[in-house]
Amino acid sequence: MHSFDDFRAIVKTGEPLAPHVWFRLGGPAAYLARPQTREQLLGLLQRCRAEGLPFKILSGGSNILVRDEGANALVIHLESPAFSEINVDERRIEAGAAVPLTSLISHSARAGLGGLEILTGIPGTVGGAVRGNAGGRQGAIGQFVRRATVIDSHDEIQVLERDDLSFDHRESNIDEPVILSAEFELENEDPEAVVRRMRRIWIVKKENQPYGHQSSGCIFKNPTPDVSAGALIDQAGLKGARHGGAEVSDRHANFIVAQPGATASDVLNLIDQIRQRVWQQFGYELELQIQIW
């Protein structure tokens, strides 16, 4: 047992994680913390290091599959106002790591700032989106990031400027344990024009993705910008394939839907089946886009 007595107000033991992730699957966290300030967050990180306890950062939960046995770690849930502020200053908008992408996009559109609407329909929060350079065919979030505020491996708050940052296909060079916030530089545009683009993108996404189901974001990264993981899975004849209660979506093959009664093990087995088939048929080794806890 680890001691969090002085954090009793914000740390719970054996807390279920399934309600906090999009799949609604998986076991509990050994400890779940909800820090209300940066100071509390830093204190929790320092305690983990002192006691040799792993920690994981949870925000929107759209790209996480928790194993059935749960996570033997301190899961730090960033959700309070301290990690979800949005500030607009002329062409720049700063957002906390826990801000949902939907909220960031709508704020920027109302402020007459264009660019981020290309992310419409992509799940998740600012922190995860920046770390993984979330995006689609129209572009990715990294092109708009001007700076990022992080907590480094020595529990120090650092500001990474644009020259410190690099973004590639669904990845960035940010390897610091915690992202606190990011600042974006956008273009002044007519708010109505931005909203029209948002609507067009949303219509396409809604037609092609399994909204309203227990699932996550895309399971796999595209092997290259020109080769779609979803297309490879579809061409391998795996749309609708099942293992237990987990099923490859018949709307978009890069999504797995958890049917009633599904377990995290069902999803993991289906992931292995997909990777094996795509490797055998096309020679591509699919890399996970979701995190497995």
N, C-alpha and C positions, 0 to 999 in steps of 0.2 A: 504493500500500500504506500502511496505517496501522500505527502501532507500538503493540503491546500486550506488548512484551518483559517489562515488569515485572508483567504479569498472565498470564504464560505458563501458570501452573498451572491457570488457570480459563478461558482463552480458546482456542478452537479455530478454525482457518481452514477455510472451505469445508465446513462441517458440514451433512449432510443434515437437512432440517426435516420431511420427510414422516413419519418415525417419531414425531414429537412432536405431530402434529395429528391430529384424529379422521378427517379425510378420507384420510389416508395418501397425499397427493398433493403435488406441487410440488418445486421445486428447492432448492438449498442456501442457507444463510446465508453471507454474506461472512465473518462472524465470529459465533460462538456462545459466550456466556459463562454460566458457572454460579457466580455469587457465593455465598459461604458466609456472609457477614456484611453488615450494613448498610453498614459502612465500605467493603468492597470494592465494593458496589453504587454508593455515592456516588462512589468513585474512577473507576469505569467511566463513569458519567454525565459527570463532569467531563472525562475524556479525550475522550469523544465531542464535547462542546461545543468543546473546545480544537482538535480536528482537523476539525471540521465534518462529522462522520460521523453520519448518522441512527441512531437506536436504536429498537428495538421491544421490548415486554415480552411474554414468552410464559410461560404457566403451564400450564393444563390443555389448551389447544389445541382446545377444543370449538367455538369460534366463529371459526375462522381458516381461510381458504383461501389457500395459498401458490401464487403463479403458477409456471408451469413453469420460468421462468428463475431463480427463487429471489428472495431478498431482499438487495439491496445495502445492508446495514446491519449494525450490531451487534445481534444478537438476544440479549436478556438473559433467561435461563430461570430463573425463580424457583421453586425446588423443594426447597431444602435446609431443614433444621430451622429455620433462622433466619427463614424466611418461612412456616412452616406450624405454628406453635404454637397451641394452644387452651387458654384459661384460663377457668374458670367461677368467678364470684363472686356468690353468691346468685342474683338474677334476671338477672344480666348475664353474657354470654359474649363473650370477645374472641378473634378468629381472625385468623391471618396471611393475607395475600392469596393464598398458594398452597394454602390448605386447600380440598380438594374440598367442594362443597356437600353431597354425601352424608355426608361425615364430620362437617361442622358440624351437620347435622340429627340424626344419630344421637347425637352428644355431647349436644346440647340435650335430646333425648328421654330419654336415660339420666339426665340431671340433673333430670328432672321440670320442664322448661321448655317451654312450648307456644308455637306460633306459626309457627316456621320449617318445620314439617312440610308447610305448603302448597306448599313448593318441591320436594317429593319428585318425582323423575323429571326434574328440570331439570338439564342437564349444566353443567359448568364449575366455577370456583373462586370464592372469596369476592371477590377483587379485581375480576374481570370482572363478577360478578353485581351487586356494589354500583354499579360505574360505569354499567352498563346497566340498573339497576333490574329485575333478572330476576324473573319471576313468571308467573302463569297466571290462570285465572279466579277462583281463590280469593283472590288478592291478590299483592303483590310484596314483595321484600326490603326496600325502602326504608322501609316503615312501621315496621320494627324497628331501624333503624340509629340509634344514639345518638351515635356519633362515628366519625370516620375519620382515620387517621394517613397522611399522604401526604408525598412529596417534591415540592416545588414547582419551578417553572422556573428558580429560582436555586440549585437543589441544596440547599435547606434543608428539614429535616423540620418539618412543621407538623401540628397537630392541629385538625381541623375539627369543631366542636361541632354539635349538632343544629340550632341556629339558623343555622348557616352553610350547611346542606345543604338542598337541595330535590330532590324526586324527581317525575318525571312518567312517562307511559306509555313504558316501556323506555328511559328516559334519566334522567340526574341532572345536576346542575350541577358535578360534579367534573371539572375540566379540567386538574388537575395531572398531570404526566407519569406518576407512579408512585403507586399505592396500596400501602401497606405492610401495613395491618391495618384491621379495623373492629370496633367493639364494638356488640353488640346487646342490647336490653332486652326481656325476654320475660315471660311470665306463669307462675307456679307452677301445675303441673297434675299429675295422676296420670300417671306414666310410661306405664302400660299404655294409658290412653286416647289419649295422644299416638301411641303405636306403632300402635294400631288405625286412627287416621286416616291415618297414613303408609301402611299396607297398602292401605287403600281407594283412596287416590290413586294408588299405584303400580300397582294392578291396572288402573285405567282408562288410565293412561299406557302401560302395556305392551301393552294391546290396540290402541292407536291410533298408536303410533310405531314406526319401523323399527329397533328395537334389534337388534344383532348384524350390522349392515351398516356399510360404510365411508360415513359421512355426518358431518354436524355437527349442531349444534342447529338451530333454525328458521332458514331462510334470510332471510326477510323479517319486518319488524315489521308488526304489524297496523295498518292505516291509521288506525283509531280503536279505542277499547276495545270498541265494539259491532260492528265490521266485521273479520272474520277474514281474514287473508291466505290461509290454507289454503283457506277456503271459496271465496274468489274464484278461486283457481287451479283448484280442483275444478270450479266452475261454468263455467270457461272451457274445460273438457274436456281439461285437461292432465295429469291423473293418468296415470302410465305413459309420458308423453312422453319422448323420448330425444334426446340429441345425442351421437354417439359412444358412449362408455362411461358417460355420465352420464344418470340417469333420475329423473324425478319419482316419489317413493314412491307406491305404490298404497295405502298404509296411511294416510298423512297428506301432503297435497299441499304442505305448507310444508317438506318435507324433500327433499333431493336425495341419491340414493344413487349412489356411485361403484362401478360394476361392474368386474370384472377388465379391465385394459387401459385404464381411463379416464385422462384427463389433466385437469389443472386447466383447460386451455383448453376442454375439453368442458363442464365445470361452468359456466364463465363464459358460454359460448355459450347454454347452456340457461337460465341466469339472464336473459340478454338476451331470449330468446324468451318467457319467462314474463312479464317486465315489459311487453313490447310488446303481448302478447295481452290482458293484464288492462287495460292502458290503453285499448286499442281497444274492448274490450267493455264496460267498466264505468267508465272515466274515473278510475281510481285509479292514482297513480304509486307503485308499491311501493318502499319504502325498505329497503335491506339491513340485516339484523340481524347478519350475519356481517361480519368484517373481511377485506378482500382485501389481501394483502401482495404 
